[in-house]
Structures are given as structure tokens and as C-alpha cells.
């Protein structure tokens, strides 16, 4: 096999690619056909039978008491904030390196997102930065458990308790994870999960909230069902909208949840093997896995590169070259202060108009987020970790191949910079 990089005309390390996602079987088909024949396809009345069953099963799996299923994992956070009566005049602290939805959701609820930097080892929200950002108007913190990591929930829960704040965990990447033996999403007032098509517990679209508080669950159910009362007495109206998810999606989620534990364990086992193999390579590290993470799960596995080990090029160049070798990867999120998907000035939402100065991204200092996003981070596809040791070994071989071809990497970087 030629040692020339695939992107320069050589043979790719893994031409056959990796297992497809999502995975479906006859059990999924049977449930969808059952819903199809029932005629009850939509989400009204809420919750439908498949909806209620999935919520109960998923809540139990994560160690929570109540689940609420809705249209996506952005609305989930908006609904959580509204259920907590957080809105106009309030502030919500979010990390500087995450999907735009984490910062958008407070704005949709009427609150001001306050963006703080991440810490350098795990790229999770920096607890010290969180505490420094708290003002008399702060009402909540949204930590994001990105990739394989879990935010320091011990530190964040202590801060929240000290300052009487709510925590809404953004767990879009994280079904299955545990911290100190407790399921992620069960620590704060709410845990928010995404079931979008690429996520590891998917029905194409959808999102879930988990909570241990019965009244908060009732309020969330009401908000997503046009404000209809959900308390036993039928008296607790809210000001809501139709954010329901249909029974077809709920049925699919139920059958996908049955497959999920085995898929999660397979990814986790291969991720541990991958971390062992990384010891053979200079200049690539997995994000720090805290010993308090007692069950590993991930949507994408995140590594950080040292550009010096790759001819001085950035993560974008390395990612492009890896992709050509057949290694599924992504360069990751932009920092919130330089993110095309988060431009508050393009909105006429009241909070964007009233707090235009505070929402000017050019005023935010996020040096750790910027370096991670523009220099170091690479998100490896979850499918790599469903391809056995061979699938992992091909990733290691691809990194080594890139390091043996510094001139080709520099040439690729020059080409990408011109483009």
C-alpha cells in the first residue's frame, strides 16, 4: 500500500468506511407498522401510549423519575427554562464551546445567555468562570456534557446550591453516561436530550427532558401541549405551544432504546482500547476522562491534536486528510464568539434588541474555546467504535500516516487557506 496521503492521490487507510447509522431491524418496522395501522400517528392527546412508555423507560434507564418527550433537543431547554419561570430580566450561564442551541434556548425563553469559557483539560464549562459570571440576575447554569466527557457536577452543584441557581444539563451527546454511579441528566432541575437523526438514541427528530420533580414535569407537559393542564386536578394551565412529538417517533424511540445498552457498551469498550492505542502516538490526546465518570457513553469521541506533531497545520487540515483516509470525523463546533450559527443581531427577539451590547460576540473573551475550536479539536464519528479493534487500529494508522507526510499536510493547508 502506498504511503502517500489519500488526499494527495494515495490509497486510503479504510476504503470500506464504517458501519452505517442509524441501525434498524424488524423490531423497529413492527412498531412503526403497529402505529401506522392504529391511526394514532400524532402527539395528541399528549402523551400517547408509546410516548408515555418511552418516557418511563428512558427516565428509569437514566435514573430519573419523569420524562417528557417533544419535538427536538433545542425546544427541550427552552421548555425547561419556561417551566422554571425563567425569562425576561434573567441570566443563564452557558459554555463558549457548544452547539448554538445551548445559547439560543435562553433567548427563546426571553432570558440573556451569559457565555463563559471552558477549562483546558476536558473542554467542559469552567466552574471558576461560572462562579465569576454570577450576578443578582443569574437564575440558571446550562453545563454541556460534550463528546465523552462529563462536566464537574460536584463543583457545579455546589455553586448552584450556594447561589440558589437551577441547573439544566445539556445531555444531547450523553444518553447512558453516569457520574459517580448516577445517570447524567438527573442532577439538575432538568436534563435535556436530543433524538436527532445522527444522535445515538434517535428517531430522526425529537428531544427529551428528564426531571425528578413531579410538578416541573407537569408544567413541561403542559407547555408542550398548548398549555393544557397536566396536574391531577386539571387546574394548572400554562402559556404553551404545540411542541408535541408524534407516536411514530415515540414508537421508534422505544425499540431503539432496547438496542441502546449493547451499542453503548460496544462503543465504550472500543473507546478504552482507542485510548490505550493513543499512547503510541505523539501529539494526539483524548479529552480528560474524570475518574468520577462511572459509565462511558458518547455521540462523538473528541481528541485534541498538537499542531507541532502534524507539520504545524491546524485541526481543520488534519480532519480533511483523515476524512480522505476513510476515517469519519468532524472539525467540531466554532467558539460562540465566532460562530455563524449564533448571531443574535440577526434576531428581533426582545432580548436581542434590549441587550444588543451584551450579546455582541466580539466583546466576549473565550481563549480556551477559540484554541480548541480553531487549532486542536477533532470529533471522531461514533461508527468508528462499532467496528471492533480493527476500526480503531485504522484510526491510529491514519494519524501515523499523516505524521509521516508533513510536506503533503503543508501543501493541503496552503490549498485550504487559498480556498
C-alpha positions as CSV (number, residue, x, y, z in Angstrom):
1,X,0.0,0.0,0.0
2,X,1.3,3.4,-0.9
3,X,2.3,5.7,2.0
4,X,1.1,8.7,0.0
5,X,-1.8,10.5,1.6
6,X,-5.2,9.7,0.1
7,X,-6.0,13.3,-0.3
8,X,-2.8,13.6,-2.5
9,X,-3.7,10.6,-4.6
10,X,-2.6,7.6,-2.4
11,X,-4.7,4.7,-1.3
12,X,-7.0,5.4,1.8
13,X,-6.4,3.5,5.0
14,X,-10.0,2.4,5.3
15,X,-11.7,2.5,1.9
16,X,-14.7,0.4,3.1
17,X,-15.8,3.1,5.6
18,X,-17.6,2.4,8.8
19,X,-20.9,0.9,9.9
20,X,-23.9,3.0,8.9
21,X,-26.1,4.9,11.3
22,X,-28.9,4.7,12.3
23,X,-29.3,0.9,12.7
24,X,-32.8,-0.6,12.3
25,X,-34.3,-4.0,12.3
26,X,-37.6,-5.9,12.2
27,X,-38.5,-4.8,15.7
28,X,-38.4,-1.1,14.6
29,X,-40.5,-2.0,11.5
30,X,-43.1,-3.9,13.6
31,X,-43.6,-1.0,15.9
32,X,-44.0,1.5,13.1
33,X,-46.5,-0.7,11.3
34,X,-48.5,-1.1,14.6
35,X,-48.7,2.7,15.0
36,X,-49.5,3.1,11.3
37,X,-52.4,0.7,11.5
38,X,-53.7,2.2,14.7
39,X,-54.4,5.5,13.0
40,X,-53.0,7.4,16.0
41,X,-49.9,8.9,14.4
42,X,-49.7,12.3,16.0
43,X,-48.9,13.5,19.5
44,X,-52.4,14.4,20.6
45,X,-53.7,13.6,23.2
46,X,-50.4,14.1,25.0
47,X,-48.7,11.8,25.9
48,X,-49.7,9.0,23.6
49,X,-49.1,5.4,24.8
50,X,-45.8,4.9,23.0
51,X,-44.7,8.4,24.2
52,X,-45.6,7.6,27.8
53,X,-43.9,4.2,27.7
54,X,-40.6,5.6,26.2
55,X,-40.6,8.4,28.7
56,X,-41.0,6.0,31.6
57,X,-38.3,3.6,30.3
58,X,-35.8,6.2,29.4
59,X,-36.2,8.0,32.7
60,X,-35.7,4.7,34.6
61,X,-32.6,4.0,32.4
62,X,-31.0,7.4,33.3
63,X,-32.1,7.2,37.0
64,X,-34.8,9.9,36.9
65,X,-38.5,9.8,37.9
66,X,-40.2,11.6,35.0
67,X,-39.6,12.0,31.2
68,X,-41.2,14.5,28.8
69,X,-40.8,13.8,25.0
70,X,-41.0,16.7,22.5
71,X,-40.0,17.8,19.0
72,X,-36.3,18.4,19.4
73,X,-33.4,18.9,21.8
74,X,-33.4,22.7,21.5
75,X,-37.1,23.1,22.5
76,X,-36.3,20.9,25.5
77,X,-34.1,23.5,27.0
78,X,-36.5,26.4,26.2
79,X,-39.3,24.4,27.8
80,X,-37.2,23.6,30.9
81,X,-36.4,27.3,31.4
82,X,-40.1,28.3,31.0
83,X,-41.1,25.5,33.4
84,X,-38.7,27.1,35.9
85,X,-40.3,30.5,35.3
86,X,-37.0,31.8,33.9
87,X,-37.4,34.6,31.3
88,X,-37.2,38.4,30.9
89,X,-34.6,40.0,33.0
90,X,-32.9,36.7,34.0
91,X,-29.5,35.5,33.1
92,X,-28.4,31.9,32.2
93,X,-24.8,30.9,32.1
94,X,-23.7,28.7,29.1
95,X,-20.3,27.5,27.8
96,X,-18.4,29.1,25.0
97,X,-17.9,25.9,23.0
98,X,-21.1,24.0,22.3
99,X,-23.9,23.8,19.6
100,X,-25.7,27.1,19.1
101,X,-28.9,25.7,20.6
102,X,-27.4,25.9,24.1
103,X,-27.2,29.7,23.9
104,X,-30.3,30.1,21.7
105,X,-32.7,28.4,24.2
106,X,-32.4,31.1,26.9
107,X,-33.1,33.8,24.3
108,X,-36.1,31.9,23.1
109,X,-37.4,31.8,26.7
110,X,-36.7,35.6,27.0
111,X,-33.5,35.4,29.1
112,X,-30.0,36.6,28.5
113,X,-27.3,33.9,27.8
114,X,-24.1,34.7,29.5
115,X,-21.2,32.9,27.8
116,X,-18.2,31.8,29.7
117,X,-15.0,29.9,28.7
118,X,-14.2,26.2,29.1
119,X,-11.4,24.6,31.1
120,X,-8.4,23.3,29.1
121,X,-8.3,19.6,30.1
122,X,-11.8,18.4,29.3
123,X,-13.2,21.4,27.5
124,X,-16.2,21.4,29.8
125,X,-17.6,24.6,31.2
126,X,-15.1,26.2,33.6
127,X,-16.6,26.1,37.1
128,X,-14.5,29.1,38.3
129,X,-15.6,31.1,35.2
130,X,-19.2,30.2,36.1
131,X,-18.9,31.5,39.6
132,X,-17.2,34.7,38.4
133,X,-20.1,35.4,36.0
134,X,-22.9,35.1,38.6
135,X,-24.8,38.3,39.2
136,X,-28.0,39.1,41.1
137,X,-29.9,38.3,37.9
138,X,-28.4,34.9,37.3
139,X,-31.0,32.1,37.5
140,X,-29.6,29.1,35.9
141,X,-26.5,27.3,34.5
142,X,-26.5,25.0,31.4
143,X,-23.5,22.7,31.5
144,X,-22.9,20.7,28.4
145,X,-21.6,17.1,28.6
146,X,-19.9,17.1,25.2
147,X,-18.4,14.1,23.5
148,X,-17.2,11.5,26.0
149,X,-16.7,14.0,28.9
150,X,-19.0,14.9,31.9
151,X,-18.8,18.4,33.4
152,X,-17.7,18.5,37.0
153,X,-21.2,18.1,38.5
154,X,-19.8,18.1,42.1
155,X,-18.4,21.6,41.6
156,X,-21.4,22.9,39.6
157,X,-24.0,21.6,42.0
158,X,-22.1,23.2,44.9
159,X,-22.1,26.5,43.1
160,X,-25.8,26.2,42.2
161,X,-26.7,25.4,45.8
162,X,-24.5,28.3,47.2
163,X,-26.2,30.8,44.9
164,X,-29.7,29.3,44.7
165,X,-29.5,28.6,41.0
166,X,-31.1,26.0,38.8
167,X,-29.0,23.6,36.6
168,X,-30.3,22.3,33.3
169,X,-27.9,19.7,31.9
170,X,-27.5,19.7,28.1
171,X,-27.1,15.9,27.5
172,X,-27.5,15.9,23.7
173,X,-24.3,13.8,23.4
174,X,-24.8,11.8,26.6
175,X,-27.6,9.2,27.0
176,X,-26.2,6.4,29.1
177,X,-23.4,8.4,30.9
178,X,-23.1,8.1,34.7
179,X,-21.2,10.3,37.2
180,X,-20.5,8.6,40.5
181,X,-23.0,5.9,39.5
182,X,-25.8,8.4,38.9
183,X,-27.2,9.0,35.4
184,X,-26.4,12.2,33.7
185,X,-29.4,14.4,33.3
186,X,-30.6,13.5,36.8
187,X,-28.5,16.1,38.7
188,X,-30.1,19.4,37.9
189,X,-33.7,20.5,37.7
190,X,-33.8,19.1,34.2
191,X,-31.7,17.0,31.9
192,X,-32.1,17.7,28.2
193,X,-31.5,15.0,25.5
194,X,-31.6,15.1,21.7
195,X,-33.0,12.3,19.4
196,X,-32.0,14.0,16.1
197,X,-31.0,11.6,13.3
198,X,-27.3,11.5,14.0
199,X,-27.6,11.1,17.8
200,X,-27.0,7.7,19.4
201,X,-30.6,7.4,20.6
202,X,-32.6,8.6,17.6
203,X,-36.0,8.6,15.9
204,X,-34.9,11.1,13.3
205,X,-36.0,14.0,15.3
206,X,-37.1,14.6,18.9
207,X,-35.9,15.5,22.3
208,X,-36.5,14.5,26.0
209,X,-36.5,16.3,29.3
210,X,-35.9,14.3,32.5
211,X,-36.7,15.5,36.0
212,X,-37.3,14.2,39.5
213,X,-39.8,17.0,40.3
214,X,-43.4,15.9,39.5
215,X,-44.7,19.5,39.4
216,X,-41.9,20.5,36.9
217,X,-42.8,17.5,34.8
218,X,-46.5,18.6,34.8
219,X,-45.6,22.1,33.8
220,X,-43.3,20.9,31.0
221,X,-46.0,18.6,29.7
222,X,-48.5,21.5,29.8
223,X,-46.1,23.9,28.0
224,X,-45.6,21.5,25.1
225,X,-49.3,20.7,24.8
226,X,-50.6,24.3,24.1
227,X,-50.9,25.0,27.8
228,X,-53.4,22.3,28.7
229,X,-53.5,21.3,32.4
230,X,-51.5,18.2,33.3
231,X,-51.9,18.2,37.1
232,X,-54.3,15.6,38.6
233,X,-56.9,18.2,39.4
234,X,-56.8,19.6,35.9
235,X,-56.3,23.2,37.1
236,X,-52.7,24.1,36.2
237,X,-52.8,25.8,32.9
238,X,-49.6,27.3,31.3
239,X,-49.0,29.5,28.4
240,X,-47.8,26.9,25.9
241,X,-47.5,25.8,22.3
242,X,-47.6,22.6,20.3
243,X,-44.2,21.1,20.8
244,X,-45.5,17.5,20.9
245,X,-43.8,14.6,19.2
246,X,-45.9,12.1,17.3
247,X,-46.4,8.4,18.1
248,X,-44.4,7.2,15.1
249,X,-41.3,8.8,16.5
250,X,-42.1,7.6,20.0
251,X,-42.6,4.0,18.9
252,X,-39.2,4.1,17.1
253,X,-37.5,5.5,20.2
254,X,-38.9,2.7,22.2
255,X,-37.4,0.0,20.0
256,X,-34.1,2.0,19.7
257,X,-33.8,2.2,23.4
258,X,-33.9,-1.6,23.6
259,X,-30.8,-1.8,21.4
260,X,-29.1,1.1,23.1
261,X,-27.3,-0.6,26.1
262,X,-25.4,-3.1,23.9
263,X,-24.4,-0.3,21.4
264,X,-23.3,1.9,24.3
265,X,-21.1,-0.9,25.8
266,X,-19.6,-1.7,22.4
267,X,-18.6,1.9,21.8
268,X,-17.2,2.2,25.4
269,X,-15.1,-0.9,25.1
270,X,-13.6,0.2,21.8
271,X,-13.0,3.7,23.2
272,X,-11.0,2.3,26.0
273,X,-8.9,0.3,23.6
274,X,-8.5,3.5,21.5
275,X,-7.2,5.4,24.5
276,X,-4.6,2.7,25.1
277,X,-3.6,2.9,21.4
278,X,-3.2,6.7,21.6
279,X,-0.2,6.1,23.9
280,X,1.6,5.0,20.7
281,X,1.2,8.4,19.1
282,X,2.7,11.8,19.9
283,X,0.6,14.8,19.5
284,X,-2.9,13.3,19.9
285,X,-4.7,13.1,23.2
286,X,-8.2,12.1,24.2
287,X,-10.1,14.7,26.3
288,X,-9.6,14.0,30.0
289,X,-11.9,11.4,31.4
290,X,-12.6,12.2,35.0
291,X,-12.4,9.1,37.3
292,X,-15.9,10.0,38.6
293,X,-17.3,9.0,35.2
294,X,-18.6,5.6,36.1
295,X,-20.4,4.7,32.8
296,X,-19.0,5.9,29.5
297,X,-21.1,6.8,26.5
298,X,-20.7,9.3,23.7
299,X,-22.2,10.6,20.5
300,X,-18.7,11.6,19.1
301,X,-15.4,10.9,20.7
302,X,-13.2,14.0,20.9
303,X,-9.5,14.2,20.6
304,X,-7.1,17.1,20.7
305,X,-4.1,17.4,18.4
306,X,-0.9,19.3,18.9
307,X,-0.2,21.0,15.5
308,X,3.5,20.6,16.0
309,X,3.1,16.9,15.6
310,X,1.4,17.5,12.2
311,X,3.7,19.9,10.4
312,X,2.2,22.9,12.2
313,X,-1.2,22.6,10.5
314,X,-4.5,23.1,12.3
315,X,-7.2,20.6,13.1
316,X,-9.2,21.6,10.0
317,X,-6.4,20.3,7.8
318,X,-5.9,17.1,9.8
319,X,-9.6,16.5,9.7
320,X,-9.7,16.9,5.9
321,X,-6.8,14.5,5.5
322,X,-8.3,11.9,7.9
323,X,-11.7,12.0,6.1
324,X,-9.9,11.2,2.8
325,X,-8.3,8.2,4.5
326,X,-11.8,6.9,5.3
327,X,-11.8,8.0,8.9
328,X,-15.2,9.6,9.7
329,X,-14.5,12.8,11.6
330,X,-15.6,16.4,12.0
331,X,-13.7,19.6,12.9
332,X,-16.3,20.4,15.7
333,X,-18.2,23.4,16.9
334,X,-17.0,27.0,16.5
335,X,-16.5,29.1,19.6
336,X,-19.6,31.0,20.5
337,X,-18.0,34.4,19.8
338,X,-17.1,33.4,16.2
339,X,-20.0,31.1,15.3
340,X,-22.0,31.6,12.1
341,X,-25.0,29.8,13.7
342,X,-25.1,32.2,16.7
343,X,-25.6,35.8,15.6
344,X,-28.1,37.4,17.9
345,X,-28.0,40.7,16.0
346,X,-29.9,38.9,13.2
347,X,-32.8,38.4,15.5
348,X,-35.7,40.6,16.6
349,X,-36.3,38.7,19.8
350,X,-36.8,41.2,22.6
351,X,-33.7,40.1,24.5
352,X,-31.6,40.5,21.4
353,X,-32.8,44.1,20.9
354,X,-32.7,45.1,24.6
355,X,-29.3,43.6,25.3
356,X,-27.6,44.1,22.0
357,X,-24.3,45.2,23.6
358,X,-24.2,42.3,26.0
359,X,-24.9,39.9,23.1
360,X,-22.2,41.3,20.9
361,X,-19.9,38.3,20.4
362,X,-16.9,40.4,19.7
363,X,-16.9,41.5,23.4
364,X,-16.6,38.0,24.7
365,X,-13.1,36.7,25.7
366,X,-13.0,32.9,25.1
367,X,-9.3,32.0,24.5
368,X,-9.6,28.3,25.5
369,X,-12.7,27.8,23.4
370,X,-11.0,29.5,20.4
371,X,-7.9,27.5,20.6
372,X,-9.8,24.2,21.0
373,X,-12.1,25.1,18.0
374,X,-9.6,26.5,15.6
375,X,-6.4,24.5,16.4
376,X,-7.0,21.3,18.3
377,X,-10.3,19.6,18.3
378,X,-11.4,16.6,16.2
379,X,-14.7,14.8,16.7
380,X,-14.4,11.2,15.7
381,X,-17.6,9.5,14.4
382,X,-19.3,7.1,16.8
383,X,-19.4,4.5,14.0
384,X,-15.6,4.0,14.4
385,X,-16.3,2.5,17.7
386,X,-18.8,0.0,16.3
387,X,-16.1,-1.5,14.0
388,X,-14.1,-3.5,16.6
389,X,-10.4,-3.2,17.3
390,X,-9.7,-3.1,13.5
391,X,-11.8,0.0,13.1
392,X,-9.8,1.7,15.9
393,X,-6.5,0.5,14.6
394,X,-7.2,2.2,11.3
395,X,-7.7,5.5,13.0
396,X,-4.3,5.1,14.7
397,X,-2.7,4.1,11.4
398,X,-4.2,7.2,9.7
399,X,-2.8,9.5,12.3
400,X,0.6,7.9,11.9
401,X,0.4,8.2,8.1
402,X,-0.4,11.9,8.4
403,X,2.6,12.4,10.6
404,X,4.9,10.7,8.0
405,X,3.7,13.1,5.3
406,X,4.4,16.6,6.7
407,X,5.0,18.1,3.2
408,X,1.7,16.9,2.0
409,X,-0.1,18.4,5.0
410,X,1.6,21.7,4.5
411,X,0.5,21.7,0.8
412,X,-3.0,20.8,1.8
413,X,-3.0,23.6,4.4
414,X,-1.9,26.1,1.7
415,X,-4.6,24.9,-0.6
416,X,-7.3,25.2,2.0
417,X,-6.1,28.7,3.0
418,X,-6.3,29.8,-0.6
419,X,-9.8,28.4,-0.8
